[in-house]
Amino acid sequence: MAEKAHFVLVHGVGGGGWCWYKLRCLMENSGYKVSCIDLKGAGIDPTDPNSLLSFHDYNHPLIDFLSSLPDHHQVILVGHSAGGLSVTHATHKFSNKIKLAVYLAATMLKSGFCTDQDIQQGVPDLSSYGDVYEAGFGLGSDKPPTSVIIKKQFQRQIIYQLTPLEDSTLAAMLLRPGPIQALQSAQFKKEEEDDDGIEKVKRVYIKTLQDHVLTPQQQDAMINRWPPSQVYALDSDHSPFFSSPFLLFGLLLKAAASVSSNII
């Protein structure tokens, strides 16, 4: 019998493991193993996002999870939005445990935020919508913000415009501020040793064609700069786990099948 794949799902800024509830249901009902990670200060993790200043600290729950897996165990690691940074960081450290890295409307930068080009391609520019962010100042009001969240009145327009209303309502209740300083500190090139290992891990990118957060142009720029082995596209908003869960499920199974005939 073919071995069922183990999917590890990593949320984006402000989200949590709860974001994946539709996809998790589809996967588990089909016999797949699914782990939904809450990064530090996200989901039900009690940490105050304003206290997180280091990306390594923020990403620690994913690193701990992968560390706990047996050496022979391999996963399909899926990162959404800024969760792509978490995927890349984990791939630098655990290339032997990652069968496939999937970037879903995600920041896909080999070395993190090391150059202006990285920032231009990987950081959302929402300035055209006006003053959309509510900031937190954990280090004091005279210091740069330590967390940000998109104000509730802009969330549906920007993040969930094609999402069922009940899901965007749920998200508005559960979203938490994202630790902006921790995310800005995501740099991997000089800190990780396994630079060759990351190239051994097959990568897939899933584009979201009606994305208002990470635009299709930004996604294309990252794809062209660090080409994955396969690119798929969804005619969805930034949150296809809400707006297109069945199509997303199908693409993830297709991607899983591409890395091994023994995993379905």
C-alpha positions as CSV (number, residue, x, y, z in Angstrom):
1,M,0.0,0.0,0.0
2,A,1.2,3.5,-0.7
3,E,2.3,5.6,2.2
4,K,0.0,8.5,3.0
5,A,1.8,11.9,3.1
6,H,2.2,13.9,6.2
7,F,1.4,17.6,5.6
8,V,2.6,20.3,7.9
9,L,0.8,23.5,7.4
10,V,2.2,26.9,8.5
11,H,0.0,30.1,8.7
12,G,0.9,33.6,7.7
13,V,1.1,36.8,9.7
14,G,-1.7,37.1,12.3
15,G,-3.1,33.8,11.5
16,G,-2.9,30.4,13.2
17,G,-3.4,26.7,12.8
18,W,-7.2,27.5,12.7
19,C,-6.8,29.0,9.2
20,W,-6.5,25.5,7.8
21,Y,-9.7,24.0,9.2
22,K,-11.3,23.3,5.9
23,L,-8.2,21.8,4.3
24,R,-7.4,19.8,7.4
25,C,-10.9,18.3,7.3
26,L,-10.5,17.3,3.6
27,M,-7.1,15.8,4.2
28,E,-7.8,13.9,7.3
29,N,-11.1,12.5,5.9
30,S,-8.9,11.2,3.0
31,G,-6.5,9.5,5.3
32,Y,-3.6,12.0,5.3
33,K,-1.8,13.0,8.4
34,V,-2.0,16.8,9.0
35,S,-0.1,19.0,11.6
36,C,-1.2,22.7,11.8
37,I,1.5,24.7,13.6
38,D,0.8,27.8,15.7
39,L,3.9,30.0,15.5
40,K,4.9,32.0,18.6
41,G,2.4,34.7,19.4
42,A,-0.1,33.3,16.9
43,G,-3.2,31.1,17.2
44,I,-3.6,29.9,20.7
45,D,0.1,30.4,21.7
46,P,0.0,32.8,24.7
47,T,3.0,34.8,23.8
48,D,2.5,38.6,23.3
49,P,3.5,39.3,19.7
50,N,5.0,42.7,20.9
51,S,7.6,40.7,22.9
52,L,8.9,38.9,19.8
53,L,11.9,40.7,18.2
54,S,13.7,37.7,16.6
55,F,12.5,35.6,13.7
56,H,14.2,32.5,15.1
57,D,12.1,33.0,18.3
58,Y,8.9,33.5,16.3
59,N,9.6,30.3,14.2
60,H,10.7,28.2,17.2
61,P,7.5,26.1,17.3
62,L,8.0,24.9,13.8
63,I,11.7,24.1,14.4
64,D,10.8,22.3,17.6
65,F,8.2,20.3,15.8
66,L,10.6,19.2,13.0
67,S,13.3,18.4,15.6
68,S,10.9,16.0,17.3
69,L,10.3,13.9,14.2
70,P,12.3,10.8,13.7
71,D,15.3,11.2,11.4
72,H,13.7,9.0,8.7
73,H,10.4,10.8,8.7
74,Q,9.7,13.3,5.9
75,V,6.9,15.8,5.6
76,I,5.4,18.0,3.0
77,L,5.8,21.5,4.4
78,V,3.3,24.1,3.3
79,G,3.7,27.8,4.1
80,H,1.1,30.6,3.4
81,S,2.1,34.2,2.9
82,A,4.8,35.1,5.4
83,G,4.8,31.4,6.4
84,G,7.0,31.0,3.4
85,L,9.8,32.5,5.5
86,S,9.2,29.8,8.0
87,V,9.4,27.1,5.3
88,T,12.7,28.5,4.0
89,H,14.2,28.7,7.5
90,A,13.1,25.1,8.2
91,T,14.4,23.9,4.9
92,H,17.8,25.4,5.7
93,K,17.9,23.4,8.9
94,F,16.1,20.2,8.1
95,S,16.4,19.5,4.4
96,N,16.6,15.8,5.2
97,K,13.1,15.8,6.8
98,I,11.3,17.8,4.1
99,K,10.1,15.9,1.1
100,L,8.5,18.9,-0.5
101,A,8.3,22.6,0.3
102,V,5.1,24.3,-0.9
103,Y,4.8,28.1,-1.0
104,L,1.1,29.2,-1.1
105,A,0.8,32.8,-2.0
106,A,4.0,33.0,0.0
107,T,7.2,34.9,0.5
108,M,9.8,32.7,-1.2
109,L,13.3,34.2,-0.7
110,K,16.3,31.9,-0.4
111,S,18.1,34.1,2.2
112,G,15.2,36.0,3.7
113,F,15.2,39.8,3.8
114,C,18.8,40.6,3.0
115,T,18.5,43.2,0.2
116,D,16.1,45.9,-1.0
117,Q,15.1,43.6,-3.8
118,D,14.0,41.0,-1.2
119,I,11.8,43.6,0.6
120,Q,10.3,44.9,-2.7
121,Q,9.4,41.4,-3.8
122,G,8.4,39.8,-0.4
123,V,6.7,42.5,1.6
124,P,3.1,43.5,0.9
125,D,2.6,47.1,-0.2
126,L,-0.9,48.1,0.9
127,S,-0.3,51.9,0.7
128,S,-2.9,52.3,-2.1
129,Y,-5.6,51.3,0.4
130,G,-4.7,54.1,2.8
131,D,-4.0,53.8,6.5
132,V,-4.7,50.1,6.9
133,Y,-2.5,49.1,9.8
134,E,-3.0,49.2,13.5
135,A,0.4,49.0,15.2
136,G,1.7,48.0,18.6
137,F,4.6,49.6,20.3
138,G,6.1,47.1,22.7
139,L,9.4,49.0,23.0
140,G,7.7,52.4,23.5
141,S,5.8,54.9,21.4
142,D,9.1,56.6,20.3
143,K,10.4,53.3,18.9
144,P,9.5,51.4,15.7
145,P,6.4,49.3,15.9
146,T,6.7,45.7,17.2
147,S,3.5,44.4,15.8
148,V,0.9,45.2,13.1
149,I,-2.5,44.0,12.1
150,I,-4.8,45.1,9.2
151,K,-7.7,47.0,10.6
152,K,-10.9,45.1,10.7
153,Q,-12.7,47.4,8.2
154,F,-10.0,46.6,5.6
155,Q,-9.6,42.9,6.2
156,R,-12.3,41.6,3.8
157,Q,-11.4,44.0,1.1
158,I,-7.7,43.2,1.1
159,I,-7.3,39.6,2.4
160,Y,-10.7,37.9,1.9
161,Q,-12.5,39.5,-1.0
162,L,-13.5,36.1,-2.5
163,T,-13.9,34.3,0.8
164,P,-17.3,33.2,2.2
165,L,-18.6,35.9,4.5
166,E,-18.8,33.5,7.5
167,D,-15.1,32.6,7.1
168,S,-14.0,36.3,6.9
169,T,-16.1,37.0,9.9
170,L,-14.4,34.2,11.8
171,A,-11.0,35.4,10.7
172,A,-11.8,38.9,12.0
173,M,-12.5,37.4,15.4
174,L,-9.3,35.3,15.5
175,L,-6.6,37.3,13.7
176,R,-3.8,38.6,16.0
177,P,-1.2,41.2,15.5
178,G,1.9,39.9,13.7
179,P,5.4,40.5,15.2
180,I,6.7,42.8,12.5
181,Q,10.2,43.3,14.0
182,A,10.7,39.5,14.2
183,L,9.6,39.1,10.6
184,Q,11.9,41.9,9.4
185,S,14.8,40.1,11.0
186,A,14.3,37.0,8.9
187,Q,17.8,36.5,7.4
188,F,19.2,33.0,6.8
189,K,22.2,33.1,4.4
190,K,24.9,33.9,7.0
191,E,23.4,32.0,9.9
192,E,22.6,28.6,8.4
193,E,25.2,26.0,7.4
194,D,23.1,23.8,5.1
195,D,23.1,26.0,2.0
196,D,23.5,23.0,-0.3
197,G,20.8,21.1,1.4
198,I,18.1,23.6,0.7
199,E,18.6,23.2,-3.1
200,K,18.0,19.4,-2.7
201,V,14.5,20.0,-1.5
202,K,11.9,20.2,-4.3
203,R,9.8,23.4,-4.2
204,V,6.4,24.1,-5.6
205,Y,4.8,27.5,-5.8
206,I,1.0,28.0,-5.8
207,K,0.1,31.5,-7.2
208,T,-3.1,33.3,-6.2
209,L,-4.2,35.3,-9.2
210,Q,-6.5,37.8,-7.5
211,D,-4.3,38.4,-4.5
212,H,-4.4,41.9,-3.0
213,V,-1.7,41.2,-0.3
214,L,1.2,39.6,-2.2
215,T,0.4,40.7,-5.7
216,P,0.8,38.3,-8.7
217,Q,3.6,40.5,-9.9
218,Q,5.5,40.1,-6.7
219,Q,4.9,36.3,-6.7
220,D,6.2,36.1,-10.3
221,A,9.3,38.1,-9.4
222,M,10.2,35.6,-6.6
223,I,9.4,32.7,-8.9
224,N,11.6,34.0,-11.6
225,R,14.4,34.8,-9.2
226,W,14.5,31.4,-7.4
227,P,12.6,29.1,-9.8
228,P,10.7,26.2,-8.2
229,S,10.3,22.9,-9.9
230,Q,6.6,23.5,-10.5
231,V,4.2,26.5,-10.5
232,Y,0.4,26.1,-10.1
233,A,-2.2,28.8,-10.1
234,L,-5.5,29.4,-8.3
235,D,-8.0,32.0,-9.3
236,S,-8.4,33.0,-5.7
237,D,-7.8,35.8,-3.2
238,H,-5.0,35.7,-0.7
239,S,-6.7,33.0,1.4
240,P,-7.5,30.0,-0.8
241,F,-7.8,27.7,2.2
242,F,-11.1,29.6,2.7
243,S,-12.1,30.7,-0.8
244,S,-10.9,27.6,-2.8
245,P,-10.3,24.7,-0.4
246,F,-11.3,21.9,-2.8
247,L,-9.1,23.2,-5.6
248,L,-6.2,23.8,-3.2
249,F,-6.6,20.3,-1.8
250,G,-6.3,18.9,-5.3
251,L,-3.2,20.9,-6.1
252,L,-1.5,19.8,-2.9
253,L,-2.2,16.2,-3.7
254,K,-0.9,16.7,-7.2
255,A,2.3,18.3,-5.8
256,A,2.7,15.4,-3.3
257,A,2.4,12.9,-6.1
258,S,5.1,14.6,-8.0
259,V,7.8,13.9,-5.4
260,S,7.3,10.2,-4.9
261,S,5.3,7.4,-6.4
262,N,5.1,6.0,-2.9
263,I,3.2,8.9,-1.4
264,I,-0.3,9.8,-2.5
